[in-house]
Amino acid sequence: MSISQKEFQQRRSDLMSLMESNSIAILASATPIVRNGDSEYRYRQNSDMYYLTGFSEAHSVLVLIPGREQGRCLLFCQEKDPLKELWNGKLLGPESAITHLCMDDAFPITDIDDILPGLIEGRDRVYYAMGKDELFDHKVMEWVNVVRKKVRSGAHSPGEFQVLDHLLHEMRLIKSKAELDLMRESGQIAVRAHKRAMQVCKPGLNEYQVEAEFMHEFFKTGCRAPAYTSIVAGGANACILHYTENNQPLIAGDLLLIDAGCEFEYYASDITRTFPVNGKFSAEQKAIYELVLKAQLAAIDTIKPGCHWNIPHDTTVKVLTEGLVELGLLQGDVAQLIETGAYKDFYMHRAGHWLGMDVHDVGDYKIEGKWRELEPGMVLTVEPGLYISPANKNVEPRWLGIGVRIEDDVAVTRSGFEVLTSGLPKTVQEIETFMAAA
């Protein structure tokens, strides 16, 4: 299961069709990052670069020149080098890049300073991801300045720079059939990992021991990394939205919130489940959990083409605020509580985000100041939550320290929605039955 080279080729063609005439686009690979000493983090290609090429090597640059007769798609990459490959693994090399990646031409990355200014010369516009990599910003300006220095000799230097992100990220926002297949697989791997965590959970374990279980499931299926830093938050730790220490013991009577997803073939999943450490919800935990689940299901049910981005969030706010009033955690008129933002003491984040190659994926949420409408092929998370901090002095002690979030990945279809992370226990009864059977 993977993206075909034909699809990568079509993406490059589609992007060039959106570019202004007589322009050039320049995309750089991700820069390797040192972890400590001379040890680097595991390399992960820039999502934009991979989206257009399927090429995972560092020290590479993609150049797109619409309408160029000698070749529109050019790649600069590392040359084959037996000594380097002995230490760090095989390199594709420029010659193989032409055939394997369907490029029109390819050159050694060491030749880029000699070749790229000549490709920029005569172009009116340069597209690239400005402001994301200071060193690469300087390189682009160096290449442009080489051309500018020859203006008196008749050279034509670009007069305009445009951010490539808007065009490219709008493309990435709408997933193809192949992308959705990968996201389904990513979602189902994460489902199995969460089930595994639910099965092994018991009082006395440490948060990181539960984390190890779902990381094992990720790795054994070929996902070499989580899609983001996993959250394994027992008890009141769940009230810290981005808790990542994952190093505290699990206590009977507490809830455990796990927010974890994997990256499969560059595509992310993102799931949150909250369940009791000892397999049985208390009355207060059950009340909060079922309210969050009610909000999540109501929000998912609104998703369809033409629904604007904010409707699922507004739906969760309404359901949660009504429920908080019924439980006595908020007092007053529901509409006024929403208007004043009183619910934010318990629900301080939005209901979701775009999902794709990045866990917080690219794409605008508003168009010309208005929430954009959902379209088939978009994928978003739906993740309402309630967090009753131990520091909250306005509620009865029996509620304190309860933190619940429930999250699934949802694709917009032609007729409505598809939950890509289905199959994971979610109701109170399902969770308690599943954990008891373990």
C-alpha positions as CSV (number, residue, x, y, z in Angstrom):
1,M,0.0,0.0,0.0
2,S,1.6,3.2,-1.2
3,I,1.2,6.3,-3.4
4,S,2.1,5.5,-7.0
5,Q,4.7,7.4,-8.9
6,K,2.0,8.3,-11.4
7,E,0.2,10.1,-8.6
8,F,3.3,12.0,-7.5
9,Q,3.9,13.0,-11.1
10,Q,0.3,14.2,-11.4
11,R,0.6,16.3,-8.2
12,R,3.6,18.1,-9.7
13,S,1.7,18.7,-12.9
14,D,-1.3,20.0,-11.0
15,L,0.8,22.4,-8.9
16,M,2.5,23.8,-12.0
17,S,-0.9,24.4,-13.6
18,L,-1.7,26.7,-10.7
19,M,1.6,28.6,-10.8
20,E,1.8,32.0,-12.7
21,S,3.3,31.9,-16.1
22,N,7.1,32.2,-16.5
23,S,7.7,31.2,-12.9
24,I,9.9,28.7,-11.0
25,A,9.2,26.8,-7.7
26,I,12.0,25.6,-5.4
27,L,11.4,23.1,-2.6
28,A,14.1,21.9,-0.2
29,S,14.2,18.6,1.7
30,A,14.1,18.7,5.5
31,T,17.4,19.4,7.3
32,P,18.8,16.6,9.5
33,I,18.6,17.6,13.1
34,V,21.2,16.8,15.7
35,R,19.8,15.1,18.9
36,N,23.0,15.3,20.9
37,G,26.7,15.0,20.3
38,D,27.1,13.6,16.8
39,S,23.8,11.7,16.9
40,E,20.9,12.8,14.8
41,Y,17.2,12.3,15.2
42,R,15.7,9.7,12.8
43,Y,15.3,11.5,9.5
44,R,11.9,12.5,8.3
45,Q,11.4,14.1,5.0
46,N,9.6,17.5,4.7
47,S,6.0,16.8,4.0
48,D,5.7,19.1,1.0
49,M,8.8,17.6,-0.6
50,Y,7.5,14.1,0.0
51,Y,4.0,14.9,-1.3
52,L,5.4,16.0,-4.6
53,T,8.2,13.3,-5.0
54,G,7.9,10.3,-2.7
55,F,11.6,10.9,-2.1
56,S,12.8,10.4,1.4
57,E,16.5,11.4,1.2
58,A,18.0,14.5,2.8
59,H,20.1,17.1,1.0
60,S,17.8,17.4,-2.0
61,V,16.0,20.2,-3.8
62,L,13.1,19.9,-6.2
63,V,12.7,22.5,-9.0
64,L,9.5,23.0,-11.0
65,I,9.5,25.2,-14.1
66,P,6.2,25.1,-15.9
67,G,6.5,25.3,-19.7
68,R,10.2,24.7,-19.9
69,E,10.9,22.7,-23.1
70,Q,14.1,21.1,-21.7
71,G,12.2,19.6,-18.7
72,R,9.8,20.9,-16.2
73,C,10.7,18.7,-13.1
74,L,14.3,18.7,-11.9
75,L,15.8,17.1,-8.9
76,F,19.1,17.8,-7.1
77,C,20.2,15.0,-4.9
78,Q,23.2,13.2,-3.4
79,E,25.4,11.2,-5.8
80,K,26.0,7.5,-5.4
81,D,29.0,7.1,-3.0
82,P,30.1,3.7,-1.9
83,L,31.9,5.0,1.2
84,K,29.0,7.2,2.4
85,E,26.5,4.3,1.6
86,L,28.7,2.0,3.7
87,W,28.1,4.1,6.8
88,N,24.6,5.5,6.1
89,G,22.8,3.3,3.6
90,K,22.0,3.3,-0.1
91,L,21.4,6.5,-2.0
92,L,19.3,6.7,-5.1
93,G,21.6,9.0,-7.1
94,P,20.7,11.4,-9.9
95,E,20.6,8.8,-12.7
96,S,18.2,6.5,-10.9
97,A,16.1,9.5,-9.8
98,I,15.1,10.2,-13.3
99,T,13.6,6.8,-13.9
100,H,12.4,5.9,-10.3
101,L,10.9,9.3,-9.6
102,C,9.8,10.2,-13.1
103,M,11.9,13.4,-13.2
104,D,12.7,15.1,-16.4
105,D,16.3,15.6,-15.2
106,A,18.4,15.2,-12.1
107,F,21.8,16.6,-11.0
108,P,24.2,16.2,-8.0
109,I,23.3,18.4,-5.2
110,T,26.9,19.7,-5.2
111,D,26.3,21.3,-8.6
112,I,23.2,23.3,-7.5
113,D,25.1,26.6,-7.0
114,D,26.3,26.4,-10.6
115,I,23.1,25.3,-12.2
116,L,20.2,26.8,-10.3
117,P,20.9,30.5,-11.0
118,G,20.7,29.7,-14.7
119,L,17.3,28.1,-14.2
120,I,16.1,31.2,-12.3
121,E,17.4,33.6,-14.9
122,G,14.6,34.8,-17.2
123,R,11.8,33.9,-14.7
124,D,9.4,36.6,-13.5
125,R,8.5,34.9,-10.2
126,V,10.0,32.5,-7.7
127,Y,7.8,30.3,-5.5
128,Y,9.2,28.8,-2.3
129,A,8.4,28.3,1.3
130,M,9.6,31.6,2.7
131,G,10.5,32.0,6.3
132,K,10.6,28.3,7.3
133,D,14.3,27.7,6.9
134,E,16.6,30.7,7.4
135,L,19.6,29.0,5.8
136,F,17.6,28.1,2.7
137,D,16.1,31.6,2.5
138,H,19.7,32.8,2.3
139,K,20.5,30.3,-0.4
140,V,17.6,31.3,-2.6
141,M,18.6,35.0,-2.3
142,E,22.2,34.0,-3.2
143,W,21.0,32.3,-6.4
144,V,18.8,35.3,-7.2
145,N,21.6,37.7,-6.6
146,V,23.8,35.9,-9.0
147,V,21.3,36.7,-11.7
148,R,20.8,40.3,-10.5
149,K,24.5,40.9,-10.9
150,K,24.2,40.1,-14.6
151,V,21.3,42.4,-15.3
152,R,23.5,45.0,-17.0
153,S,24.6,42.2,-19.3
154,G,21.0,41.6,-20.3
155,A,20.0,39.0,-17.8
156,H,16.3,39.1,-16.5
157,S,16.0,38.7,-12.8
158,P,12.8,37.7,-11.0
159,G,10.9,40.7,-9.7
160,E,8.5,38.8,-7.5
161,F,8.6,36.2,-4.7
162,Q,5.5,34.2,-3.8
163,V,4.8,31.8,-1.0
164,L,4.3,28.4,-2.4
165,D,2.4,27.2,0.7
166,H,-1.1,28.4,-0.3
167,L,-1.2,26.6,-3.6
168,L,0.5,23.4,-2.4
169,H,-1.4,23.2,0.9
170,E,-4.8,23.6,-0.7
171,M,-3.9,20.6,-2.8
172,R,-2.8,18.6,0.2
173,L,-6.0,19.4,2.0
174,I,-8.1,17.3,-0.4
175,K,-7.0,13.6,0.0
176,S,-7.0,11.2,-3.0
177,K,-8.3,7.7,-2.8
178,A,-4.8,6.4,-2.3
179,E,-4.2,8.8,0.5
180,L,-7.5,7.9,2.2
181,D,-6.5,4.2,2.0
182,L,-3.2,5.0,3.8
183,M,-5.1,7.1,6.4
184,R,-7.5,4.2,7.0
185,E,-4.6,1.9,7.6
186,S,-2.9,4.4,9.9
187,G,-6.1,4.8,11.8
188,Q,-6.7,1.0,12.2
189,I,-3.1,0.5,13.4
190,A,-3.7,3.1,16.0
191,V,-7.0,1.4,16.9
192,R,-5.2,-1.8,17.6
193,A,-2.6,0.0,19.7
194,H,-5.2,1.7,21.8
195,K,-7.0,-1.7,22.3
196,R,-3.7,-3.2,23.4
197,A,-3.2,-0.3,25.9
198,M,-6.7,-0.8,27.3
199,Q,-6.2,-4.5,27.7
200,V,-2.9,-4.3,29.7
201,C,-3.9,-1.3,31.9
202,K,-4.2,-1.9,35.6
203,P,-3.4,-0.2,38.9
204,G,0.3,-0.2,39.7
205,L,1.6,0.2,36.2
206,N,3.5,3.3,35.2
207,E,2.2,5.6,32.4
208,Y,5.3,4.8,30.4
209,Q,4.6,1.1,30.6
210,V,1.3,1.6,28.9
211,E,3.0,3.8,26.4
212,A,5.4,1.0,25.6
213,E,2.5,-1.3,24.7
214,F,1.0,0.9,22.0
215,M,4.5,1.8,20.7
216,H,5.1,-1.9,20.3
217,E,2.0,-2.2,18.2
218,F,3.1,0.8,16.1
219,F,6.5,-0.6,15.4
220,K,5.5,-4.2,14.7
221,T,3.3,-2.9,11.8
222,G,6.0,-0.9,10.2
223,C,5.2,2.5,11.8
224,R,8.7,3.6,12.9
225,A,7.4,6.6,14.8
226,P,4.3,8.0,16.5
227,A,2.7,10.8,14.6
228,Y,3.3,13.1,17.5
229,T,4.5,12.9,21.1
230,S,2.1,10.6,22.9
231,I,0.0,11.7,25.9
232,V,-0.5,9.0,28.6
233,A,-2.1,10.9,31.4
234,G,-3.4,9.2,34.5
235,G,-5.7,10.9,37.0
236,A,-5.3,14.7,37.2
237,N,-2.5,14.6,34.6
238,A,-5.4,14.4,32.1
239,C,-6.2,18.0,33.0
240,I,-2.9,19.1,31.5
241,L,-3.8,19.3,27.8
242,H,-0.3,18.5,26.4
243,Y,1.0,16.3,29.2
244,T,3.9,14.2,27.9
245,E,6.0,13.3,30.9
246,N,4.2,9.9,31.0
247,N,6.1,8.8,34.1
248,Q,3.6,8.6,36.9
249,P,2.0,5.4,38.5
250,L,-1.5,4.5,37.6
251,I,-3.9,4.5,40.6
252,A,-7.1,2.5,41.0
253,G,-10.1,4.8,40.8
254,D,-8.4,7.2,38.4
255,L,-9.1,7.6,34.7
256,L,-6.3,7.2,32.1
257,L,-6.4,9.5,29.0
258,I,-4.3,8.4,26.1
259,D,-3.8,10.6,23.0
260,A,-1.7,8.7,20.6
261,G,-1.5,8.0,16.8
262,C,1.0,6.6,14.4
263,E,2.5,7.6,11.1
264,F,2.0,5.1,8.3
265,E,3.7,5.8,5.0
266,Y,3.9,9.5,6.0
267,Y,0.2,9.7,6.9
268,A,-0.9,10.4,10.5
269,S,-3.7,9.0,12.7
270,D,-4.8,10.8,15.9
271,I,-6.9,9.0,18.5
272,T,-7.8,9.9,22.1
273,R,-9.5,7.5,24.5
274,T,-10.2,7.9,28.2
275,F,-10.9,4.9,30.4
276,P,-10.8,3.8,34.1
277,V,-7.5,2.4,35.3
278,N,-9.3,-0.4,37.2
279,G,-11.8,-1.0,34.4
280,K,-14.8,0.6,36.1
281,F,-16.1,4.1,35.9
282,S,-17.2,5.9,39.1
283,A,-20.6,7.8,38.9
284,E,-18.9,11.1,38.4
285,Q,-16.5,9.8,35.8
286,K,-19.3,8.2,33.9
287,A,-21.4,11.4,33.9
288,I,-18.5,13.4,32.5
289,Y,-17.5,10.7,30.0
290,E,-21.0,10.3,28.6
291,L,-21.4,14.0,28.2
292,V,-18.2,14.3,26.2
293,L,-19.2,11.2,24.1
294,K,-22.6,12.8,23.5
295,A,-20.9,16.0,22.2
296,Q,-18.5,14.1,20.0
297,L,-21.2,12.0,18.4
298,A,-23.3,15.0,17.8
299,A,-20.4,16.9,16.2
300,I,-19.5,14.0,13.9
301,D,-23.1,13.8,12.8
302,T,-22.9,17.3,11.4
303,I,-20.0,16.6,9.1
304,K,-21.0,16.6,5.4
305,P,-20.1,18.6,2.3
306,G,-21.3,22.2,2.6
307,C,-21.1,22.2,6.4
308,H,-18.7,24.9,7.4
309,W,-15.7,24.2,9.5
310,N,-17.0,25.7,12.8
311,I,-20.3,23.8,13.0
312,P,-18.8,20.7,14.7
313,H,-17.1,22.9,17.2
314,D,-20.2,25.0,17.9
315,T,-22.1,21.7,18.3
316,T,-19.7,20.5,21.0
317,V,-19.9,23.8,22.9
318,K,-23.7,23.7,23.0
319,V,-23.9,20.0,24.1
320,L,-21.2,20.4,26.7
321,T,-22.5,23.6,28.2
322,E,-26.0,22.2,28.5
323,G,-24.6,19.1,30.2
324,L,-22.4,21.1,32.6
325,V,-25.5,23.1,33.7
326,E,-27.5,19.8,34.2
327,L,-24.7,18.4,36.3
328,G,-24.5,21.6,38.4
329,L,-20.9,22.4,37.3
330,L,-22.1,25.6,35.7
331,Q,-25.1,27.8,36.7
332,G,-27.1,30.1,34.5
333,D,-28.6,30.5,31.0
334,V,-27.0,28.2,28.5
335,A,-26.9,30.8,25.7
336,Q,-25.4,33.4,28.0
337,L,-22.8,31.0,29.3
338,I,-21.8,30.3,25.8
339,E,-21.7,34.0,24.9
340,T,-19.5,34.8,27.9
341,G,-17.2,31.7,27.4
342,A,-17.9,30.4,30.8
343,Y,-17.6,26.8,29.5
344,K,-13.9,27.5,28.8
345,D,-13.1,26.8,32.4
346,F,-13.8,23.1,31.5
347,Y,-13.4,23.1,27.7
348,M,-10.6,25.4,26.5
349,H,-9.6,24.0,23.1
350,R,-11.3,23.6,19.8
351,A,-13.1,20.5,18.6
352,G,-10.6,19.4,16.0
353,H,-8.0,20.1,13.3
354,W,-7.1,19.0,9.8
355,L,-5.3,15.7,9.6
356,G,-3.0,14.3,6.9
357,M,0.7,14.0,6.4
358,D,1.1,16.3,9.4
359,V,-1.0,15.6,12.5
360,H,-2.0,19.3,12.5
361,D,-2.2,19.3,8.8
362,V,-2.0,22.2,6.3
363,G,-4.9,24.1,4.9
364,D,-6.8,27.3,5.7
365,Y,-9.7,27.1,8.1
366,K,-11.1,30.4,6.8
367,I,-11.5,31.8,3.3
368,E,-11.7,35.6,3.1
369,G,-12.6,35.8,6.8
370,K,-15.3,33.2,6.7
371,W,-15.2,29.6,7.9
372,R,-14.6,27.4,4.9
373,E,-17.1,24.7,3.8
374,L,-16.2,21.1,4.1
375,E,-15.5,19.2,0.9
376,P,-15.2,15.5,0.0
377,G,-11.6,14.3,0.7
378,M,-11.0,16.6,3.6
379,V,-10.0,14.8,6.9
380,L,-10.4,16.2,10.3
381,T,-10.3,15.2,13.9
382,V,-13.3,15.5,16.3
383,E,-12.1,15.7,19.9
384,P,-14.2,17.4,22.5
385,G,-13.1,17.2,26.1
386,L,-13.9,18.3,29.7
387,Y,-11.1,19.0,32.2
388,I,-11.9,19.7,35.9
389,S,-8.6,20.8,37.3
390,P,-7.8,20.1,40.9
391,A,-7.2,23.9,41.2
392,N,-10.9,24.6,40.3
393,K,-12.4,26.1,43.4
394,N,-15.9,26.5,42.0
395,V,-17.0,22.8,41.9
396,E,-17.6,20.1,44.5
397,P,-14.5,18.0,45.4
398,R,-16.0,14.8,44.0
399,W,-15.5,16.2,40.4
400,L,-11.9,17.4,40.8
401,G,-9.2,15.8,38.8
402,I,-11.5,14.3,36.2
403,G,-10.2,14.8,32.6
404,V,-11.9,13.3,29.6
405,R,-11.2,13.6,25.9
406,I,-12.6,11.4,23.1
407,E,-11.1,11.8,19.6
408,D,-11.6,10.1,16.2
409,D,-10.4,10.8,12.7
410,V,-13.2,11.6,10.2
411,A,-13.1,11.9,6.4
412,V,-15.7,14.0,4.5
413,T,-17.4,11.9,1.9
414,R,-19.7,12.8,-1.0
415,S,-22.8,11.9,1.1
416,G,-21.5,12.7,4.7
417,F,-18.6,11.2,6.6
418,E,-16.5,8.2,7.3
419,V,-14.9,7.5,10.7
420,L,-11.4,6.2,9.9
421,T,-10.8,5.1,13.4
422,S,-13.9,3.0,14.0
423,G,-13.8,-0.3,15.9
424,L,-12.4,1.0,19.1
425,P,-14.5,0.7,22.3
426,K,-16.1,4.0,23.0
427,T,-19.2,3.8,25.1
428,V,-19.0,3.2,28.9
429,Q,-20.4,-0.3,28.5
430,E,-18.1,-1.2,25.6
431,I,-15.0,-0.1,27.5
432,E,-15.9,-1.8,30.8
433,T,-16.8,-5.1,29.0
434,F,-13.6,-5.0,26.9
435,M,-11.4,-4.3,29.9
436,A,-13.1,-7.0,32.0
437,A,-12.6,-9.6,29.2
438,A,-8.8,-8.8,29.2
